């Protein structure tokens, strides 16, 4: 399932915010080393969930489709010649477009389809 552009922007913004906060924390690590630690063991074990997600670009994939019957539409064009009726009036010729259906057997085949780019998150 494809992720909407709004969600992707939200994830990218959260990642950028995390990187900025990490850079700030790294810059202030010298001053923080002198201060006593205030984090508990439970909060320090929770990891960032963005490290287990990766972007998979759009690609072509294929799927095996079993043999099956399918209803196929056929269009036929028929030319009706012009003629004189019994009153002597001329009726011009015209094309008649007709549509009909026919059941056709389709042998097994590979179906190629496009998969949009999406995030793949692994649960560790």
N, C-alpha and C positions, 0 to 999 in steps of 0.2 A: 504494500500500500504506500502510495507516495505521500510525503509530508508536505504540507502547504508552505508557501513562501513565508508566511507570517511566523510559523513555528521555527523555520530554519533561521530567520533573522533573530528570533528570540534566543535560540541556542548560541548563535554566533556572538550576540551581544553579551550573553552570560559568560561565554568563554573569554571574551576580551576583558570583561570586568574582572574575572578571576585572574587573568594574567597581569593586569595592572595592579590588583591588590597583592598578588604574589611578589611583583617587583618592588612594590613599596615595602612589603614586609621584609624582603631580602635586604633592602637598603637600610632599614632600621634594625637589622638583626644585631648589629654591634651594640646599640643601646639597649636592646631587649635582653641581651645575654647577661647583663648585670642585674636585671630584675628577676625576681623569683617567678617560677612557672605557675600560671593560674589555671591551666587546662587540666581536665580530668582524663583518665585513661579511656573512658567511653567516647569522648568527643575527639580524641586524637586518633582513634582507630577508624572513624568514618572517613572514607576516601571520596575523592571527587569522581562523580560518575561519568564525567566527560572523557576520562582517560580510557574508558572501555568502549567508546563509540568511534566509528570511523565512517567517512563519507564514501559511498560506492557510486561511481559515475554511472550514467546511463549506458546501457549496452543492449545488444541483440541477444536474445535467448531463443531456444527452440524447445518444442514439446512434441512428443509422439502422439499422434491422433490415430485411434483405431479406425478400421474400415467401417463405413456407415452409409445409410441411405439419407439423402437430403432432397428437399423440394427445391427445384431450380426454376426460375422464371425465364420464359422465352418470349421475345418480341418478334412479331412478324408484320411485314408491311405488304399490303396487297393493293395493286393498282386496278381500279374500276374504270373501264373505258367509258368515254362520253357516248351518249346515244340520244336519239330523237324519241320522244314519247308518242303516244297515239294521237295527240293534238298537234304534233309537228313542232313542239318546242324542244330546243337543244338543251341537254343537261351535260355540263362539263364533267370530265373525268376527275377522279380524286384518289388520294392515297388513304387507305384504311389501316390504322394501327391497331393491332390486336395483341393482347397479352394472355398467355396461358402458362400453366405450371406443369412440370413433369418430374416424376421421382427418378433420381439419378443415383447410381451406386458410385461412391467415392472410395477408392482403395486407401489403405493405411498410408500415412505420409507424415513428414515433419512439418510442423507449423512454426514459422519464425515470427516473433513478436518483439516489440520494443519495451524494455523495462526502464522507467525513468530513474534518475539518480535519487538515492535515498540514504538515510542513516542506518547503519548496522550496529547494534549495541549488543555486546557479549556480556553475559552475567557471570562474573567471577566469584 
